[in-house]
Amino acid sequence: MVQDDPNQRPSIDEVVTRFEKIRQGLNSWKLRSRVVKRGDTIIPGIYRSITHWYRRVAFIATRVPPIPKA
């Protein structure tokens, strides 16, 4: 997708197919994982982890999918 020549770039259908393959290889637990900031210190990291787990449990309890379906 980053090729300078547009003819060498994949079509949107190919991209969607590749993304779907990658997504199917990941379970919902992994898809709901928190992304840790580089250089995150202890106190803000703990706060972000707590708020992340609170939201994660709420989403699981209310059956919100990790990736919304269109």
N, C-alpha and C positions, 0 to 999 in steps of 0.2 A: 504494500500500500504506500510505501515511501519512495518508490521508483520515480525517477525524473521523467522517464518515458511512459506516457499513459497506457501504451499498448502492453507494457510489462506488468501493469498493476492488475490484481485479481478483480473480477467482477463482484458486485455486491452480493450476488447469489453464492459465489464461492466463499466470500467472507462470512456470510450468515451460516453456511454449512460448517465451516471451520469453527466458528464460535460455538455452535450447537454441540459439536463433538467435544470441545473443551469443557463446556458447561456440564455435559452429561457425565464427564469423568470426575466431577467434583460433587461431594455430598452436601447436604444442606448445612451441616455443621461447619464445613470449610467455607461455604459461601457466606456464612454469617460471621466469620472471623473478623476481629478488629485489626485494622492496619495500624501498626505502631510507627509513630513519627521517628525519623532518624534524630538522634540526640535527645530523645525524650528523657527527662529526669524522673526521679523516683516519685515525688509528690504529685506532679501533674499526671504521670503515668498511672498511678494508683487511682486517681480521680477519674481519668478517662476509662480505665478498666471497669470500675464500678458502674459508671453511667452506661457503658456499653452493655454490660451484663444485664442491667435493669431493662434496657430496651430490647435486648435479645430475648430474654425470658418473656417479656410482654408480647413480642411478635410471635413467638412460638405458641404461647397460650391462646392468642387470638387467631392462630393459623394463617398468618400473613406469610406468603411464600418469599423465600430469599431473593428471587428474581421475579418481578411481577409479570404476569402473562398478559399479552396484548389481546 
